Amino acid sequence: MPSATSVLSTYTAFAASAMLVRTVINEVQTLTSQIIPKQLQTMMLSKLGGLFTNHSSQMTLIIDEYNGFSINQLYEASELYLSTKITASLEKLKVSKTTKEKNLSVTINKGEKISDIFEGICLVWEMTCKETEERSSQRGKAERVIELSFPKKYMERILNIYLPYVMEKSNAIKEQNKVVKLYAVGHFGGDSDRGGAWGSTNLDHPATFDKIAMDPSMKQASIDDLDRFVKRRNFYRRVGKVWKRGYLLFGPPGTGKSSLIAAMANYLKFNIYDMELTSVYCNSELRR
């Protein structure tokens, strides 16, 4: 057992060493503060601390339902895209239908998650809600939010490739579900969406290229011409020409002119404007 003298001697040496180390540290700190600006010191300490911090490997994108007072187009596109990913594994779904929709609209409910795989990347979509800061908002106290989570290293691919892909898919779904309308001046009680004398009604016409009686070669030529016309939309815009295509249909009543027009409209998902040109005195009447 060491004697009291040896213990005291060891403690004295240790205390002296501690005082020396403390003095050196104080001198280094004083010298550092004189040479390195305070702001730079803080930045260096922050960077060093970051090296020892456990960073999450996941990134989450927040997609709010509203962007200010406007609907967030990315939210609408995401919700529409997710409707194609719904499976029986989900527990709660939201179902709705408007007068402008042909089919039921099925979307995910709050708290539900949907997994997706894009180019080998695993992504998770989740529907949530958040409290709004403006309590007097007409939208209520809560707004719907969609969260998209994925590995952080794929952030650029998600922003530059995946989300544009989601937008493109949603536009295709909109076109597929679009209700074709028939517009006419002074008919159908007017249309508040148009804000003028044009009235509209849903085009409930069964004519399609599969059903109309037409020479097969002429029918295929018409379909090919329509497809070619649609694909050249960007070309027309690039060269500064109006994107339009005209067809002259003639023949006695009952030969299928109206059915062919309806078949074209249903095929392209284009609205029909019925204009009686003999009663039009000037172009301004067509703009009402």
ABEGO torsion letter per residue (X at the ends): XBBAAAAAAAAAAAAAAAAAAAAAAAAAAAAAAAABBAAAAAAAAAAAAAAABBBBABBBBBBBABBEABBBAAAAAAAAAAAAABBAABABBBBBBBAABABBBBBBBBGBBBBBBBGGBBBBBBBBBBBBABAABAAEABBBBBBBBBBAAAAAAAAAAAAAAAAAAAAAAAAAABBBBBBBBGBGGEBAAAGBABBBBBBBBABBAAABBBBAAAAAAAAAAAAAAAAAAAAAAAAGBBBBBBBBBBEBBGAGAAAAAAAAAAAAGBBBBBBBAAABABAAAAAX
